[in-house]
Amino acid sequence: MITGGQLRLSRPNGSPVLFVHGSNVDCRIWDEHAEIIGSRYRLVAPTQRYFGLLLWPDDGRDFSIQTHAADLAAFIGESNLAPATIVDRGNFENAVQLFMDGVNENVGTFRSLPPKVRQIMLENARMLPLLFAAPPPQITCADLSGLSVPVTVAFGEDSRAFYRIAAQWAARCIPGARLITIPKARHLWPIENPGEFSQVVLDFLETVNACV
């Protein structure tokens, strides 16, 4: 099983590109990106388990990065999407505001986001306690070294040190991975500037397809 029931699709006949949403949002966060990328590729954006507007399958006891990774793998297989390109990427209102301002290391980030994005985040706020309580994923450099597909790792120039270190570490461990720094960008850059983010994705897809 994978989703909270929601799924965004575009251009059914294009090559599949799987967009995976982040914390306290759902597949709707990719709507603007779909308008740009969906004209050339089959954009597939599922809502992960415990996200979205529908009832959860349980009380949240299985919430973890491992659960979501297994769900996505099963979804790709059951939907015949392989090979696919993957783009990764509680007072609840106060919690969401503090969380978004914190990950972006910029006070006022949440209130500066478009109303639609803020609404999606608030509607997914119920998963925040699960996110904070879930154990961290156990991923080693050896695990990443087994990847044999083209990978681009991007991080914002103004992102918190934690995200920069994680991006640099992942790129070092993945054979042939490309590491790019987005000037003057922070962690929420894909949401704050969907046009530029979508162009980076399109550039990556064009490079990969040129090598096939």
JOLINZI-V655329 format. One record per backbone hydrogen bond with DSSP energy under -1.0 kcal/mol. NH is the residue of the N-H (numbers start at 1). CO is the residue of the C=O. If there is no record, write none. Layout:
nh->NH co->CO
nh->NH co->CO
//
This chain:
nh->8 co->45
nh->14 co->11
nh->17 co->42
nh->18 co->85
nh->19 co->44
nh->20 co->87
nh->29 co->26
nh->30 co->27
nh->31 co->28
nh->34 co->30
nh->35 co->31
nh->37 co->33
nh->38 co->34
nh->40 co->37
nh->41 co->37
nh->42 co->15
nh->43 co->41
nh->44 co->17
nh->45 co->8
nh->47 co->6
nh->51 co->48
nh->63 co->60
nh->68 co->64
nh->69 co->65
nh->70 co->66
nh->71 co->67
nh->72 co->68
nh->73 co->69
nh->74 co->70
nh->75 co->71
nh->76 co->72
nh->77 co->73
nh->78 co->74
nh->79 co->75
nh->80 co->77
nh->81 co->76
nh->85 co->16
nh->87 co->18
nh->92 co->90
nh->95 co->91
nh->96 co->92
nh->97 co->93
nh->98 co->94
nh->99 co->95
nh->100 co->96
nh->101 co->97
nh->102 co->98
nh->103 co->99
nh->104 co->100
nh->106 co->101
nh->109 co->106
nh->112 co->108
nh->113 co->110
nh->118 co->114
nh->119 co->115
nh->120 co->116
nh->121 co->117
nh->122 co->118
nh->123 co->119
nh->124 co->120
nh->125 co->122
nh->127 co->124
nh->128 co->125
nh->131 co->127
nh->132 co->128
nh->133 co->129
nh->134 co->130
nh->139 co->137
nh->144 co->140
nh->145 co->141
nh->146 co->143
nh->147 co->144
nh->153 co->178
nh->155 co->180
nh->157 co->182
nh->158 co->185
nh->159 co->156
nh->164 co->160
nh->165 co->161
nh->166 co->162
nh->167 co->163
nh->168 co->164
nh->169 co->165
nh->170 co->166
nh->171 co->167
nh->172 co->168
nh->173 co->169
nh->174 co->170
nh->177 co->174
nh->178 co->151
nh->180 co->153
nh->182 co->155
nh->185 co->182
nh->189 co->186
nh->191 co->188
nh->192 co->188
nh->193 co->189
nh->197 co->193
nh->198 co->194
nh->199 co->195
nh->200 co->196
nh->201 co->197
nh->202 co->198
nh->203 co->199
nh->204 co->200
nh->205 co->201
nh->206 co->202
nh->207 co->203
nh->208 co->204
nh->209 co->205
nh->210 co->206
//
